[in-house]
Amino acid sequence: MAYERITLEFEGDVAILTLNHPETRNALSWTLATEMSDALEHLGQARALVIAGAGKGFCSGGDMASQGADGMGFGDMIAGGLAQAVNPMLRKIAALKIPVIAAVNGAAAGAGAPLALHGDFVIAGESAFFYFAFPNVGLALDAGASWLLPRIIGQARAMEALMLAERIPAAKALTWGMIYQVVPDADLLGAAMALAARLASGPTVSYGQIRQAVQAAGGSDYHAALLIEEAAQRISGNSHDCAEAVTAFLEKRAPIFKGE
C-alpha cells in the first residue's frame, strides 16, 4: 500500500520505519497505525528495525481530533480504533524475530510513550521526554502501558508516571531504567543506526528467540519460563549461526553471522 503518514526505508540489513506526519507531531491516528501494521509485514530480509519520528517529536499520542460515527461515544471510538488498528500493529512489533530500536526525539506522549517502549533498545535525544498524559485528558491508558511500565520500572514508578502524568525527561528515564541510552539530539539517528547495524550483523536467530522468551516469561511462572528457554535454546542451537560460532571458536577467529 502507498503510505501517507509513515516511510519505510532500508539501509543494508536495517529497516527504518519513520512516523512521518509532522503536522500532528506524528499522532498515532488509526491511519498511521494501519500503515505501520502493513509496513511491519514488508520488512523483507531486514535483520534489525529502527522506529523513528520525523520532525520535532517522536509521537504525540492518539489523534484527539479523530471522530467516530454519528452517535458514537468518544470512548467507543477510541476502543474501536485500538482494537482495529493500534493493538494489531503492536502485536506485530511484539512478534518480530529481529531486534527493534526506538529512536526517540522530542515528545513521546500519550500512546507514543508505550509505543517507544516496545523497542528492545530505546535511545533518546537529550531533549526528548516521555509523557503518559492520559489522565490529563480524562483517559486511562493504552498501547500496552499497563503491561510494559510495571515490568520495566516497577509498580511504584509506573503509578507515578501514569497517574501524576508529568513529563519524564530523557535523563530521568535513563536513571529509572526505562530506556537504554541518552545521546545528543544531533547524534540520535546515527546512534540508533550504529546499534541496529551491530545487531543486524549478529546472530539474529538467537536475538529473536531471546526477545520472544523474555516477553513470554513476563506472563508465565518460573517453571514455564524454563520450558520456554529450553525451546529457545533448541531453535537457536540448531541454527547456522550457532554452528558458525562454534567453528569460529575452534578456529580462533570472529564468527560471521547470517541470521540463519
PENOR-V333540 format. One record per run of one state. SS is the DSSP state (helix for helix, strand for strand, loop for the rest). FROM is the first residue (numbers start at 1). TO is the last residue. If there is no record, write none. Layout:
# PENOR-V333540
[[SS | FROM | TO] [SS | FROM | TO]]
This chain:
# PENOR-V333540
[[loop | 1 | 5] [strand | 6 | 11] [loop | 12 | 13] [strand | 14 | 19] [loop | 20 | 21] [helix | 22 | 24] [loop | 25 | 27] [strand | 28 | 28] [loop | 29 | 29] [helix | 30 | 39] [loop | 40 | 47] [strand | 48 | 53] [loop | 54 | 58] [strand | 59 | 59] [loop | 60 | 61] [strand | 62 | 62] [loop | 63 | 73] [helix | 74 | 95] [loop | 96 | 98] [strand | 99 | 104] [loop | 105 | 106] [strand | 107 | 109] [loop | 110 | 110] [helix | 111 | 117] [loop | 118 | 120] [strand | 121 | 125] [loop | 126 | 128] [strand | 129 | 131] [loop | 132 | 133] [helix | 134 | 137] [loop | 138 | 144] [helix | 145 | 153] [loop | 154 | 154] [helix | 155 | 164] [loop | 165 | 167] [strand | 168 | 169] [helix | 170 | 176] [loop | 177 | 180] [strand | 181 | 183] [loop | 184 | 184] [helix | 185 | 200] [loop | 201 | 203] [helix | 204 | 217] [loop | 218 | 221] [helix | 222 | 237] [loop | 238 | 239] [helix | 240 | 250] [loop | 251 | 260]]
